[in-house]
Structures are given as C-alpha cells and as structure tokens.
C-alpha cells in the first residue's frame, strides 16, 4: 500500500511537472506558473517525509530524478529570435528542464509589475544538497527558491535604474539607425538638493534648426529606400530620441537604444539581432564624448554630424566614434588666418567651459601667440553660469580695449552672455564667431542687431541635397503622424496652437490673450522662414552624409562575397545577424568613396588622409582613388562625380522662347515690306511712287523682305551648310539694300544739280546709273564673300568658354579678317549714303526723300556700331541673338524711315499725291 502511495504521488508530481512545462511554453504571465511551482514543492516535501521514515533507497533515487528538475526551472537558457532555447548545460547537476523562450520574452518585460517573485535562478546562491548522494536535491529548496526570489526581487526593485519614459520618433525598417538629436535645448540649469529624487531634465526651447537636421535624416532614409541601389531588398528605418542638450537624457536614450526596450538596462539586450546598426549623434561634443565611451565598449558605430572636439579623434579612447565634420584644428587654422588677414594684433578670447570651448580656444591661443598676436584677456563661460560670473564677464568686456574678440562657444551657452552684453550696451566690438554659433538663429533677434553688427564667423561647407527643399515643403502633420516633433514645429512656424497635439510643451506664447488654433490648412510654401534656403544647411548636409555613410557600410556588408571578406579567412558578416563592431573598420581614415580622392595629411602617416571631392570636370569611379580623372571634352561629371555623363548641347533653337520670339518678329517683319510693295504696285502711276526711281523702290522693298528672312538662318542647330551660308547671305542681301539706298541718294543729288542750265550732270539722269551702282556694289561684296569661303570658310565648333556641364554649339567665323571686312564694307556704303543724304537734306522740295534717307542711315550705322562691342562680349546663343537683333533693327529702321511717309500720303492723304504738291515750295 505504501509503495502504491509513493508511486501515485510520484505520478502526480510527474504529471504536474509536465503541466508546468506546458504552462511555461504557453504562459503570458506568471500566476499559473507560481501556483504549480508551489504545489509541486509541497507534494515533494510530503514525499520526502515519507522517504526519510521508510528509508526506501529506490524511491529516494526516483524522487531525486524528479526533484532535480525542479531546483533550476529557468536554467542556463540563451535567448534566440526563433524561439529555440540554446542550453549550455551545468556541471554537477543533471537538470532536464527545458524552458521555452516565450516565458523569457514576456516575463522579463513584466517581471517587476506582475510578479516580482520570479528571477533568474542563475543569479541565486546554490541550493543545499543532502549528504546522501550527489543527485539527491533537497526538495524543500523549491520553496526556499521562491523565498530567495522574492528577496532578490525586492533588492532589484530598490536598485533599478529610474527611467524618464522618453518618447521616441520611429520609422519602421529592416535595419534601424539610432539617432540622438538636441531637438530642444535648456536655458535654465537643474538644481539638485540631494534630499529628493532628481527632477526630469526639462525640454524648454524647440530648436527649428535641429528639426531641419532630423528632416535631413528622414530625407536621406527615404531617398535610399526609394532608389534601392544600396542594401537591395531591404529598407532603412530609424529610432530617434531628443537629448534636450542634457547629459543625463542623452545617456538614458543611448542605453534605451542599446537595450531595445523602454527601460535603461546597462549591459543588456533584449533581441538577438542588434537593435540599431549605428547611432547618429550628438551635436554637442560633451554629450558625444559620453555616448562614445559607452558605445565604444560594445563597438557600436557612432557618427556625429557636429561634434568637432579634437579629442574625439583619439581611437584609443573612442574606438567606434566617427564624424562627418572636420575637427576643431581646421577651424582654429581658419580663425588664425582670419585674424592675420585683417591685421588684428590685439584680441580677446571668450571660450565655453566644456571640451569644445576649452580645447579649441587653448590651441587657438597658442597659435595666435606664435603668430605674433597679443591676447588681452582669456575668459571662460562656465557651464552653469551664475550672476556673479556674468557680472565678471561684463566687467572684463567693458574695460577691454581690444576691438576684436574671438568667441569659441556653442549657441546655447553663449546666448545668456550675449543677452547681458546687449543689455549693457557693449558695442564697437568685432565678434569673431566659431562654428558653434556663427549661423545660429538665436542671434537674429532685434536685441542683437546693434551688438552683433560686423560679426564675422566661420561655417563648415555644405553640399547639394537634390529635391530636399520640396521634401521640406511637403511636410505635414497629417502625412507623418508618427513625427512627434512636427506639430511643435508647425506651431512655431505659423504661430498657432494644436488642440490635441499632446506632445512635449512648446515655447508657444499667447502674448495678446487670443489663441490662434492650427487647422492643418497652413502651407509651408508661404512660410517666411529662411530655413527653406537649403544652400546654408551645413549640419543638415552632414546628417544626410552620415546616413549615406551607414548605408554604404551596410551595403558593403550585404554585398560581401565569401573568401573576399574583411574578417578571418576572408569571411563575411551576415546582414541578418551581424555584430555592431562588424560595421566600422580599424583604420586611421576610412576609404574615400567614389567621387573623392585621397590627399595625405601633413605630418601624419601615409594611412591618414583626407577625402577631397574631385575638382570640377573630374571624376573618380573607384573608391580609395589617389587622383581623379578628367572627363572627355563632350562629357561632364554627374552630381556625385563618380561618372561622366554627356553634356547638354546649347544653341539658339526654335523651341526656346528667345528663338521663337525672334523667329516671329522676322516673319512678321518680312510681311510688312511685302505689303508696302503691293501698295506701291497698285499705285505705281501716282507721282509719289514714281518719284525718285520707282524701280529702285521695288528693288529696295524686295531687299528688305530678304533682310528680315535671312535672320532665320541663324536660328537652329548649327551645321556646316548653315554656318557657311549665314554671314555671306546676310552680307550680300544687306549690301543690296544699302546700295539701293545709296543709288536713291545719288539720284536725288544729281536730279537737283542737273536742273541747273548747262550742267554736265544732265547726261547721268536716267535709270542706267542707279542700276550700274547697285550691280557694282553687290559685285564687290560677292568677291569678298567668295574669297572668304574659299580660303577660310566658317565651320561648326564647340565653344571653349562653355559653362560647366554644357556644350555651346556655334559657328566659328573661320577668318576674323573676312568677317570684319564684310561688315566694314557695309559700313562704308552706309556712311557714304548718310553723308550724301545729309548734304541734300535742305534741297527745295515739299517731299525731299533725302531727309528720310538721312534718318534711316543714322539708325543703320548706330545699330551696327552698337553690335561690335555686344558681339565681342557675348558668346553662344546670345551672340547669335545679338546679331539677329541688329539685322532686324536696322531693317526696321530703313523700312520705317523711307517708306512709311510715302504710305502715309498714298493711303491717308491722296490729295497730296500730285505732281503740283510735290514740286511746290513748303
């Protein structure tokens, strides 16, 4: 009976152990687990009492085999993402317990709040073992374990890190980039009484400039995901925290990024895969150094976009720190050059109290002294500035005789000092700004206009972010509801208040007692802020570059081929399960990407170099290029300068507005002399038409039609045929036009001179002389043009003065002497016509045509004299447009001055179109 009782008890214990195992695998909490655990322990206690009294050795061993599985129910289990426990085993213990990882993934997150009595047994002291054998575990240890668990849980709760429940701005992706940005900054320092828990760091003032940097990161992530050429078939995401420029908050955010959960748990990570591939941040060097010390332990890549302290270049202290901004030694060199350029030999230095200000200003001080510059004062802005400190600084500045003061500080530390400087009306100083505050919007307020007048600052060079402006314009709270900062940004931009934003407190002030509510209909295109001028977004471009640095590193990891990898035996890391240290490499300077070339650093080993962008017109299509290659003449580098692309061809075409307008003017202009010719033919027997050689008038009108139309040869893509025809056609047609005018002028003079008795010019009167003059004039121009075309004809060329990325296709004149000879001959004919007409302007006649010829030649000569400097000072399609304009203008001048007066009489005053009127006096 007793044996049966033992056997039944053992079966019941075995059944409850099985139930316990199943409960562990399916449980989402601990209540059922604790109940089963306690029940089994009680049964084992009762069974042990029977064992001791009956001394049954066989049953003793049976009990040991079952109770051994109870001592360590959560024993030596590694966590994996695929819910498969990885056991390590345990010497001296034959534990058979298997625990599904579900209990870990759910229990660890609710341990304190739901069941503080359950902890990892690995952390407890060993349970007592009876001396009867190595395999017999004291069953009462199960209950003792639960007691120890409760005790340790109480101790753990008392020592647990207090979290500040920082909200994160997240974007989902296959690979996550961590980010810490000072979206807010603090103007008042927190005071600690050491009699109560420290208060949460307040996030007071929203920094619009920093939010634009966040948008730059978002833009880069979206651009990479959209293109898909980097890390194919995978997407980037990010998780971003606001440090509020506070060390404690930045530390908390860093630990949360490392842990993968809301609580800050040092040296603990929830998931098998790293939560983040790399971390961007912070802007303040002081905060970046703290982050770098923590991240360096785990070799997490950290890339700062604004921390420039020289100490961060020390790879022994900060092995995994990288940055997309040059260190302060370059900035110091620039400030020294600035001081020497203006000849300032008596300066003051004001430096921030952190590493950024102190290390940078000390180097600056040493180099200035070495350059022969005297330092009047060297003052520090304390990190926690008191009123006494402020009064001391104001007193030093007021007594200072140095007109130039170098300020090596961040904007937030300098702002209260500069406020007091403005309040004390300290003016007449030339403030030399470091990059920490030179472009800060804080100092654009009206109170600083007088104080900061004449300030000179340094800023790091930015770069191109195509379509980023439009990306900013399209930002809207309704489009990106996960952006916890966008509504605050919206409130500041438009001076309104969301009724439901429920985010951090903003610095929105209702100064007039009337709150303007945001509707969402506001338009960033109409905002007056200058931040939309992306040409000045230096740090945003640094963030943009940092994201691409991470993407390229991940792409290299993803595209690594076995046998050619950077690790032992040419192995590669797994993109689905990589370690943080597998992303960065231990090098003095990372490889220069395509589009850059390596430039050795003076005084440093050959493995230390700077990556310099390829010069204009050059590319490098391989990483780690020592020099860049020039593109062929017909090609130009793309935006990244890693590939040569064909240049765009530029010429005066009919498709563009300028060419189309000139074409319309030429066509409409040619219709005018044609219409006048029709009028003259209709009224060919009237005195006004017959006067001064009717045939010459017909010929001149035809010549003017051709003058307007010849300009069309100049429009369109230049070819060998059009280049050879342009100038000779223009020259011969205009020679015909000017020679007709010359013949008409000559006939006016001869006609009046021949009217005198016995004048020998009477034999020249008639149609033969003007025809002969026109033929001779044209023949000479034909000879000049023929010589030109046979010796050195015009040809198509690509201009050597083309702007970057453009090929200007134009006609070369071939022989400059021939070109100017043609124009010179036209000028001679026009000048002779002008002189003859001018001398004949006072001949007695009611309709003296010489007056109108005089005006026409004045306009003709003026236009072509103006053409000479315009032609010499322009190039490409604009040079062609200038010549077309000269052709059309001179043609209009001749047409209007000579023929419009005649049309006026023919059409509007036919009573004057009589011989009597024309021969009258006045």
Secondary structure, 3 states (H helix, E strand, C coil): CHHHHHHHHHHHHHHHHHHHHHHHHHCCCCHHHHHHHHHHHHHHHHHHHHHHHHCCHHHHHHHHHHHHHHHCCCCCEECCCCCCCEECCCCCCCCCCCCCHHHHHHHHHHHHHHCCCCCCHHHCCCCCECCCCCCCECCCHHHHHHHHHHHHHHHHHHHCCCCCCCCEEEECCCEEEEEEECCEECCCCCCCCCCCCCCCCCCCEECHHHHHHHHHHHHHHHHHHHHCCCCCCCCEEEEEEECCCCHHHHHHHHHHHHHCCCCCCCCCCCCCCCCCCEEECCCCHHHHHHHHHHHHHHCCEEEECCCCCHHHHCCCCCCCEEECCCCHHHHHHHHHHHHHHCCCCEEEEEEECCHHHHHHHHHHHHHHHHCCCEEEEEEEECCCCCHHHHHHHHHHHHHCCCCEEEEECCHHHHHHHHHHHHHCCCCCCEEEECCCCCCCHHHHCHHHCCCCCCCEECCCCCCCCCCHHHHHHCCCCCCCCCCCCHHHHHHHHHCCECCCCCCCCCCCCCCCCCCCECCCCCCHHHCCCHHHCHHHCHHHHHHHHHHHHHHHHHHHHHCCCCCCCCCHHHCCCECCECCHHHCCCCCCCCCCCCCEEEEECCCCCCCCEEEEECCCCEECCCCCCCCCEECCCCEEECCCCCCEEECEEECCCCCCHHHHHHHHHHHHHHHHHHHHHHHHHHCCCCHHHHCCCHHHHHHHHHHHHHHHHHHHHHCCCCCHHHHHHHHHHHHHHHHHHHHHHHHHHHHHHHHHHHCCCCCHHHHHCCHHHHHHHHHHHHHHHHHHHHHHHHHCCCEEEECCCCCCCEEEEEEECCCHHHHHHHHHHHHHHHHHHHHHHHHCCCCCCCCCHHHHHHHHHHHHHHHHHHHHHHHHHCCHHHHHHHHHHHHHHHHHHHHHHHHHHHHHHHHHCHHHCCHHHHHCCC
